Amino acid sequence: MRNYSILKLVAVIVVIAVCAFLAFNEVKNNNIRTGIDIRGGVYAILEPDIDKTSLSAEEIDKGLESAKTILGKRLDAKNIFDRSINIDSVNDRIIIEIPWAAGETNFNPQDQLNELGKTALLTFQEVDKSKIDENGNYLPTGRIVLQGTQVKDANPAPYEEKGGWVVVLELDQSGVESFAEATGRLIGEPIAIFMDDQFISAPIVSQKIDGGNAIITGQADASEAAELAATIRSGSLPFRLVATKVDSISPQLGTGAMNVAVKAGIIGFCLICLFILLVYRLPGLIASIGLFGLAVLTILSVAWTKISVTLPGIGGIILALGMGVDANCVIYERIKEELREGKTLRAAVDQGFHRAFTAVVDSNVTTLITAVVLYVFGSGPIKGFAMTLGIGVTISFITAITATKLMLQGVTGIGAFKNKWLYGVK
């Protein structure tokens, strides 16, 4: 039993150590995307590639509003919340600002702009076999069978027949009708799929498709299929956007401000650890290890999800650490109460976690509700704050209820750690 207790303790510490190593590498390799306020970013002017004389001012304004909404959705899908998208109605263009990508060493604004994904219209077109480029790909003919506005949903899926991945499209009623007519007429012929004028694939029609679904083949892997599906889901732009000006943006506050915020967070973390060590003693040490695990797991989550971290986002991470401290304090006070009533150490630990569970859940759920409301109704850095807060609070709950509990149960099985004084009880 004693060996099993030590094993649980060591296992949790090893997991936290591995996560700390991974988080250190993410920070060292500059894989955490920082916001415009910290590192700067890209400024671009996007103009519609249309003949403005053929459209009324109202139609152009409506198209620009639609384009703004869709660009926002695509940036949301990439977890880029620190951005600015504005319509210049006087000049009929969109002005956009987005942060640098993580890991950039040589600045290339155009590469950053490309992170928006393919910004033009998805189309299925009939082909002209005499019109191919130097790579053997079909060229657009303009004979459109189906377009992105007729797609209700898009999801990646494995292609069991030939292996690889495809994007499965669910069509609206108008799309079902036009696609059924075209596939019934073009059996044995290819239908080329384009995003703007970029060729994606040209599957051969084997039979009439009237079930309301279509697939895009030719995806190299799951990641490529997921990216294309996200682009299609976010909507099709009403016209192609051309970047007429792309430039860099200087940081509003700079890395110095981030360093100050990070330093303040580290100092605060150390003071918190000192406080809980003095008040709760051995459980305080366990809580400090758990809080360290919370910090590194949050860093990993931010790095892997590519969220653009702004100063408000750092504030969300620090606030989540505070929630972790609160959960541990509630649990440990319950354990002390159980020990004062004369229960054994193991029983006190089990009962303490059991009786504190409801209070911990309530406090975390209320904070998560706040984060969700901020994310839904907020914009820009507020969404980034809500995202980091939500991630941090979720991890805080998991570490407090699982990792801290496992470590505390581990030390209670070791004879040298059974003295009640070590748990803050005389």
PENORFEN-V918202 format. One record per backbone hydrogen bond with DSSP energy under -0.5 kcal/mol. NH is the residue of the N-H (numbers start at 0). CO is the residue of the C=O. If there is no record, write none. Layout:
nh=NH co=CO
nh=NH co=CO
This chain:
nh=4 co=0
nh=5 co=1
nh=6 co=2
nh=7 co=3
nh=8 co=4
nh=9 co=5
nh=10 co=6
nh=11 co=7
nh=12 co=8
nh=13 co=9
nh=14 co=10
nh=15 co=11
nh=16 co=12
nh=17 co=13
nh=18 co=14
nh=19 co=15
nh=20 co=16
nh=21 co=17
nh=22 co=18
nh=23 co=19
nh=24 co=20
nh=25 co=21
nh=26 co=22
nh=27 co=23
nh=28 co=24
nh=29 co=26
nh=30 co=25
nh=32 co=30
nh=34 co=308
nh=37 co=34
nh=38 co=34
nh=39 co=34
nh=39 co=35
nh=40 co=248
nh=41 co=97
nh=42 co=246
nh=43 co=95
nh=44 co=244
nh=45 co=43
nh=45 co=93
nh=46 co=44
nh=46 co=241
nh=47 co=91
nh=48 co=239
nh=49 co=47
nh=51 co=49
nh=53 co=50
nh=54 co=51
nh=59 co=55
nh=60 co=56
nh=61 co=57
nh=62 co=58
nh=63 co=59
nh=64 co=60
nh=65 co=61
nh=66 co=62
nh=67 co=63
nh=68 co=64
nh=69 co=65
nh=70 co=66
nh=71 co=67
nh=72 co=68
nh=73 co=69
nh=74 co=70
nh=75 co=71
nh=76 co=72
nh=77 co=73
nh=78 co=75
nh=79 co=74
nh=80 co=78
nh=82 co=80
nh=83 co=96
nh=85 co=94
nh=87 co=85
nh=87 co=92
nh=88 co=86
nh=91 co=87
nh=92 co=87
nh=93 co=45
nh=94 co=85
nh=95 co=43
nh=95 co=93
nh=96 co=83
nh=97 co=41
nh=98 co=81
nh=99 co=39
nh=102 co=29
nh=103 co=100
nh=106 co=104
nh=110 co=107
nh=111 co=107
nh=112 co=108
nh=113 co=109
nh=114 co=111
nh=115 co=112
nh=116 co=113
nh=118 co=116
nh=122 co=193
nh=123 co=145
nh=124 co=122
nh=124 co=191
nh=125 co=142
nh=126 co=189
nh=128 co=126
nh=130 co=127
nh=131 co=129
nh=132 co=136
nh=135 co=132
nh=138 co=130
nh=143 co=141
nh=144 co=123
nh=145 co=123
nh=147 co=121
nh=149 co=146
nh=150 co=147
nh=151 co=149
nh=151 co=169
nh=152 co=169
nh=154 co=167
nh=156 co=165
nh=158 co=163
nh=159 co=157
nh=162 co=158
nh=164 co=218
nh=165 co=156
nh=166 co=215
nh=167 co=154
nh=167 co=165
nh=168 co=166
nh=168 co=213
nh=169 co=152
nh=170 co=168
nh=170 co=211
nh=171 co=149
nh=175 co=171
nh=176 co=172
nh=177 co=173
nh=178 co=174
nh=179 co=175
nh=180 co=176
nh=181 co=177
nh=182 co=178
nh=183 co=179
nh=184 co=180
nh=185 co=181
nh=187 co=204
nh=188 co=185
nh=190 co=202
nh=191 co=124
nh=192 co=200
nh=193 co=122
nh=194 co=197
nh=195 co=120
nh=195 co=193
nh=197 co=194
nh=198 co=196
nh=199 co=192
nh=200 co=192
nh=202 co=190
nh=204 co=188
nh=205 co=203
nh=209 co=207
nh=213 co=168
nh=215 co=166
nh=216 co=214
nh=218 co=164
nh=224 co=220
nh=225 co=221
nh=226 co=222
nh=227 co=223
nh=228 co=224
nh=229 co=225
nh=230 co=226
nh=231 co=227
nh=232 co=228
nh=233 co=229
nh=234 co=230
nh=234 co=231
nh=241 co=46
nh=243 co=44
nh=243 co=241
nh=244 co=44
nh=246 co=42
nh=248 co=40
nh=251 co=35
nh=252 co=36
nh=253 co=36
nh=256 co=253
nh=257 co=253
nh=258 co=254
nh=259 co=255
nh=260 co=256
nh=261 co=257
nh=262 co=258
nh=263 co=259
nh=264 co=260
nh=265 co=261
nh=266 co=262
nh=267 co=263
nh=268 co=264
nh=269 co=265
nh=270 co=266
nh=271 co=267
nh=272 co=268
nh=273 co=269
nh=274 co=270
nh=275 co=271
nh=276 co=272
nh=277 co=273
nh=278 co=274
nh=279 co=275
nh=280 co=276
nh=281 co=421
nh=282 co=279
nh=282 co=421
nh=284 co=280
nh=285 co=281
nh=286 co=282
nh=287 co=283
nh=288 co=284
nh=289 co=285
nh=290 co=286
nh=291 co=287
nh=292 co=288
nh=293 co=289
nh=294 co=290
nh=295 co=291
nh=296 co=292
nh=297 co=293
nh=298 co=294
nh=299 co=295
nh=300 co=296
nh=301 co=297
nh=302 co=298
nh=303 co=299
nh=304 co=300
nh=305 co=301
nh=306 co=301
nh=307 co=78
nh=308 co=32
nh=308 co=306
nh=309 co=307
nh=313 co=309
nh=314 co=310
nh=315 co=311
nh=316 co=312
nh=317 co=313
nh=318 co=314
nh=319 co=315
nh=320 co=316
nh=321 co=317
nh=322 co=318
nh=323 co=319
nh=324 co=320
nh=325 co=321
nh=326 co=322
nh=327 co=323
nh=328 co=324
nh=329 co=325
nh=330 co=326
nh=331 co=327
nh=332 co=328
nh=333 co=329
nh=334 co=330
nh=335 co=331
nh=336 co=332
nh=337 co=333
nh=338 co=334
nh=339 co=335
nh=340 co=336
nh=341 co=338
nh=342 co=337
nh=347 co=343
nh=348 co=344
nh=349 co=345
nh=350 co=346
nh=351 co=347
nh=352 co=348
nh=353 co=349
nh=354 co=350
nh=355 co=351
nh=356 co=352
nh=359 co=355
nh=360 co=356
nh=361 co=357
nh=362 co=358
nh=363 co=359
nh=364 co=360
nh=365 co=361
nh=366 co=362
nh=367 co=363
nh=368 co=364
nh=369 co=365
nh=370 co=366
nh=371 co=367
nh=372 co=368
nh=373 co=369
nh=374 co=370
nh=375 co=371
nh=376 co=372
nh=377 co=373
nh=381 co=378
nh=382 co=379
nh=383 co=379
nh=384 co=380
nh=385 co=381
nh=386 co=382
nh=387 co=383
nh=388 co=384
nh=389 co=385
nh=390 co=386
nh=391 co=387
nh=392 co=388
nh=393 co=389
nh=394 co=390
nh=395 co=391
nh=396 co=392
nh=397 co=393
nh=398 co=394
nh=399 co=395
nh=400 co=396
nh=401 co=397
nh=402 co=397
nh=403 co=398
nh=405 co=401
nh=406 co=402
nh=407 co=403
nh=408 co=404
nh=409 co=405
nh=410 co=406
nh=411 co=407
nh=412 co=408
nh=412 co=409
nh=413 co=410
nh=414 co=412
nh=416 co=413
nh=417 co=414
nh=421 co=418
nh=422 co=419
nh=423 co=420
nh=424 co=419
